[in-house]
C-alpha cells in the first residue's frame, strides 16, 4: 500500500474530528466540528471531506469511526446506520451513506472505540498484541475489545459500557443512563459525574470522594473483562481519565481487590503496565478512522457500493 493518503472521520458524542493522514499515521490536516444535530454537524463534515477530495487526487480510502450504537453488520440492510441513542435526532441516521456519497474510494466503518483500539494496535501501546482492550471514559463509556487481532463482532458491536456491575455498598444513587440507570456508563461517564456532583469532571478536586465511586465502577467493568476475554493489556483513555489521572491508581487497586487473587498471570502482576494509558494519547481517537481506512485502501470497489 506504500504510504497512502487516507481520510477519516471520528464522530464523537461531543465533537467530530476530520483527519487527513498517511498510512504510517502522520497527520496532514485535522479539523474539528461540534456534535450537535445531524442537520448541523453532517453538512460541515461533508464540506471538509469534499474540499480534501477536490484538492487532492491521492486519497486512497475513507474511514468512519462513530459513536454507537451503530449497525456494523456488513450483511445488514441497516449497515452504517445509528441505532437507538439518547443523542437527539441521531437515531436511524445513515452515517456511512451520508458521508461517503460522491466519494469514489473504499469505505470502512466501525465504532469510535474500535477504531481507537486498532490505531493503538497499529501505532501505539498495543503494538504486537492480538488480545487487548481499549477503554474510553468520556461522554460515554466504550470498550474496543480486540481478540485475535480483530474487534469482537457478532450481530453487532460490543457495548460493555452498559454492563451492570456490583455497586459500592451503601451507594444508592440511581445513575444517569436513560436505558439502564446504574450501568457503568450511568455511574462513571461525564454526564453521570455532572448529574451526581453538579460539576464537570475537570473541575472536581482530585481528592473528592466521587472518584472512589467512579473508579470502583470502572474497575468492576475491568474485572469482568479480565474474567471473560483475558486481555493481555487494558488501555484506559477518554476525557474523564485525562482530566483526572489519579483515577489510574484508584482503578488498579480496586481491580486487584475485586479479583482477590483469583486470576494469576504475569500481566496482572505488573498492574501499572497492565492498566495503562494509550500510547497515542489524545491522538488514539482521531487516528482510529485512519487505521480503519488503511485496512481497506486498495480495494477496487467502494465498501458503500458493495453493500448497497
C-alpha positions in Angstrom: 0.0 0.0 0.0 3.1 2.2 0.3 2.4 5.4 2.3 -1.1 6.2 1.1 -3.0 9.3 2.0 -6.2 8.4 3.9 -9.2 10.4 5.1 -11.0 9.7 8.3 -13.9 11.0 10.4 -14.2 10.3 14.1 -17.8 11.1 15.2 -17.9 11.5 19.0 -20.6 12.4 21.4 -19.2 15.9 21.9 -17.1 16.6 18.9 -16.3 15.2 15.5 -12.7 15.2 14.1 -11.9 15.1 10.4 -8.4 13.8 9.7 -6.2 13.6 6.7 -3.2 11.3 7.3 -0.8 8.9 5.8 -1.0 5.2 6.3 2.0 5.5 8.6 -0.1 7.6 11.0 1.4 11.0 10.1 -1.5 13.6 10.4 -1.5 16.0 7.4 -4.6 18.0 8.3 -7.2 18.0 11.1 -10.5 19.9 11.6 -13.0 19.8 14.4 -16.8 20.0 14.2 -19.1 20.2 17.2 -21.6 17.3 17.5 -25.0 18.9 17.7 -27.7 17.7 15.4 -27.3 15.7 12.2 -28.6 18.6 10.1 -25.9 20.9 11.6 -23.0 18.5 12.0 -23.0 16.3 8.9 -23.0 19.2 6.3 -19.9 20.6 7.9 -18.1 17.3 7.8 -19.2 16.7 4.2 -17.8 20.1 3.2 -14.4 19.3 4.8 -14.3 16.0 3.0 -15.4 17.4 -0.3 -12.7 20.1 -0.1 -10.0 17.5 0.6 -11.1 15.2 -2.2 -11.4 18.1 -4.6 -7.9 19.4 -3.8 -6.1 16.1 -3.6 -6.3 13.2 -6.0 -4.3 10.7 -3.9 -6.7 9.9 -1.2 -6.9 6.1 -1.2 -9.8 5.3 1.3 -12.2 6.8 3.8 -12.6 5.5 7.4 -15.5 6.4 9.7 -15.3 5.7 13.4 -18.6 6.7 15.0 -20.2 6.7 18.4 -22.7 3.9 18.9 -24.8 2.1 18.8 -24.3 1.7 15.0 -25.0 -1.2 12.7 -21.6 -2.7 11.8 -23.0 -6.0 10.3 -22.0 -5.8 6.6 -24.8 -8.1 5.6 -27.4 -5.9 7.2 -29.6 -3.5 5.2 -29.1 -1.1 8.1 -25.3 -1.2 7.9 -23.9 2.2 8.7 -27.0 3.5 10.5 -27.0 4.8 14.0 -29.2 2.7 16.4 -31.3 3.9 19.3 -29.3 6.7 21.0 -30.2 9.4 23.5 -28.5 11.9 21.3 -31.4 13.9 19.8 -32.0 13.4 16.1 -29.3 10.8 15.5 -31.3 7.6 15.8 -31.6 5.9 12.4 -29.2 8.3 10.6 -27.2 6.6 7.8 -23.7 7.8 8.7 -21.9 5.8 6.1 -24.2 6.7 3.3 -24.3 10.4 4.2 -20.5 10.9 4.5 -19.4 8.6 1.6 -21.8 10.0 -1.0 -19.9 11.0 -4.1 -16.5 9.9 -2.8 -15.4 7.1 -5.1 -13.0 5.4 -2.7 -13.1 2.3 -0.5 -15.0 2.8 2.8 -14.6 1.3 6.2 -16.8 1.9 9.2 -16.7 0.8 12.9 -17.3 2.3 16.3 -15.1 5.1 17.5 -13.7 3.0 20.3 -12.9 0.0 18.0 -11.1 2.5 15.7 -9.1 3.8 18.5 -8.2 0.3 19.6 -7.0 -0.6 16.1 -4.9 2.7 16.0 -3.3 1.6 19.3 -2.6 -1.8 17.8 -1.0 -0.3 14.6 0.9 2.6 16.1 0.5 2.7 19.9 0.7 0.9 23.2 -1.0 -2.3 21.8 1.6 -2.8 19.1 2.5 -6.5 18.9 -0.7 -7.6 20.8 -3.5 -9.5 19.3 -5.6 -9.6 22.5 -6.3 -6.4 24.5 -8.9 -3.8 25.4 -9.1 -0.1 24.8 -11.5 1.6 27.2 -12.6 5.2 26.9 -14.4 7.1 29.6 -15.8 10.4 28.4 -19.3 11.4 27.2 -20.0 7.7 27.3 -18.1 4.6 28.3 -16.9 2.4 25.4 -14.7 -0.6 25.1 -12.9 -1.8 22.0 -12.2 -5.4 22.8 -9.8 -7.0 20.4 -9.5 -10.8 20.3 -7.2 -12.5 17.8 -6.3 -9.1 16.2 -9.9 -8.2 15.4 -12.6 -6.3 17.4 -15.2 -8.7 18.6 -18.4 -8.6 16.5 -21.5 -10.7 16.4 -24.9 -9.3 15.3 -23.4 -6.0 16.4 -20.5 -4.4 18.3 -19.7 -4.7 22.0 -21.5 -2.2 24.4 -19.6 -3.1 27.5 -20.1 0.4 29.0 -23.7 -0.6 29.6 -22.7 -3.6 31.7 -24.4 -3.9 35.1 -22.0 -4.2 38.0 -21.8 -4.6 41.8 -22.3 -1.2 43.4 -20.2 0.3 46.2 -22.0 -0.7 49.5 -24.4 2.0 50.6 -24.4 3.9 47.3 -28.0 4.0 46.1 -27.7 6.8 43.5 -29.9 5.6 40.6 -27.4 6.5 37.8 -27.9 8.6 34.7 -28.2 6.2 31.8 -31.7 6.6 30.3 -31.8 2.9 29.4 -30.1 1.1 32.3 -29.8 3.6 35.2 -26.7 2.5 37.1 -24.8 0.6 34.4 -21.1 1.6 34.2 -21.8 4.5 31.8 -24.6 5.6 34.1 -22.2 5.8 37.0 -18.8 6.8 35.5 -19.3 8.8 32.3 -19.0 12.5 32.1 -22.8 13.2 32.2 -23.2 10.9 35.2 -20.4 12.8 37.0 -22.2 16.1 36.2 -25.6 14.8 37.4 -24.1 13.5 40.6 -21.8 16.3 41.6 -23.1 19.3 39.6 -19.7 19.9 38.1 -17.7 18.8 35.0 -15.1 16.2 35.7 -12.3 18.6 35.0 -13.5 21.0 37.7 -13.7 18.5 40.6 -10.9 18.2 43.1 -8.7 15.1 42.6 -9.3 14.0 46.2 -13.1 14.3 46.0 -14.9 11.2 47.2 -16.7 10.9 43.8 -13.5 9.4 42.3 -13.7 6.4 44.5 -17.2 5.7 43.2 -16.2 6.3 39.5 -13.0 4.2 39.9 -15.0 1.4 41.5 -17.4 1.3 38.6 -14.7 1.2 36.0 -12.7 -1.4 38.0 -15.9 -3.6 38.1 -16.1 -3.5 34.4 -12.4 -4.4 34.0 -13.0 -7.3 36.5 -15.5 -8.7 34.0 -13.2 -8.1 31.1 -10.3 -9.9 32.7 -12.5 -12.9 33.5 -14.2 -13.2 30.1 -11.7 -12.1 27.4 -8.4 -12.3 29.4 -6.9 -9.3 27.5 -3.1 -9.0 27.7 -3.4 -5.3 28.3 -6.1 -2.7 29.1 -5.6 0.8 27.8 -7.7 3.4 29.5 -8.3 6.8 28.0 -11.1 9.4 27.3 -11.8 12.9 28.7 -12.6 11.8 32.2 -9.4 9.8 32.6 -7.3 12.6 31.0 -8.8 15.2 33.3 -8.3 13.1 36.5 -5.2 10.9 36.0 -5.3 9.9 39.7 -8.0 7.5 38.7 -5.4 5.1 37.4 -4.1 4.0 40.9 -7.7 4.0 42.2 -8.8 1.7 39.4 -5.8 -0.5 39.6 -6.2 -1.0 43.4 -10.0 -1.6 43.0 -9.4 -4.2 40.2 -6.8 -6.1 42.3 -9.1 -6.0 45.3 -12.1 -7.3 43.3 -10.2 -10.1 41.6 -8.9 -11.0 45.1 -6.0 -13.1 43.8 -8.3 -15.4 41.8 -6.6 -14.8 38.5 -2.8 -15.2 38.2 -0.8 -14.0 35.3 2.5 -12.2 34.6 0.4 -9.3 33.1 -1.6 -8.8 36.2 1.5 -9.0 38.4 2.6 -5.8 36.6 -0.6 -3.9 37.1 0.8 -0.5 36.2 1.7 -1.8 32.8 -1.5 -3.8 32.5 -3.9 -1.0 33.1 -2.2 1.8 31.3 -2.8 5.0 29.3 -3.0 4.8 25.5 0.3 5.1 23.7 -1.1 7.6 21.2 -2.7 9.8 24.0 -5.3 12.1 22.5 -4.5 11.0 19.0 -5.9 7.5 19.5 -9.4 8.7 18.6 -8.6 10.8 15.5 -6.2 8.1 14.2 -8.9 5.4 14.7 -10.7 6.1 11.3 -7.3 6.3 9.6 -6.5 2.8 10.9 -9.8 1.6 9.5 -9.2 3.3 6.2 -5.7 1.7 6.0 -7.2 -1.7 6.2 -9.4 -1.2 3.1 -7.1 1.0 1.0 -6.5 -0.6 -2.4 -9.9 -2.3 -2.7 -11.3 -1.9 -6.2 -14.9 -1.2 -5.2 -16.1 1.2 -2.6 -17.5 -0.5 0.5 -20.7 1.5 0.3 -21.3 0.3 -3.3 -20.5 -3.3 -2.3 -23.2 -3.2 0.4 -25.8 -1.1 -1.2 
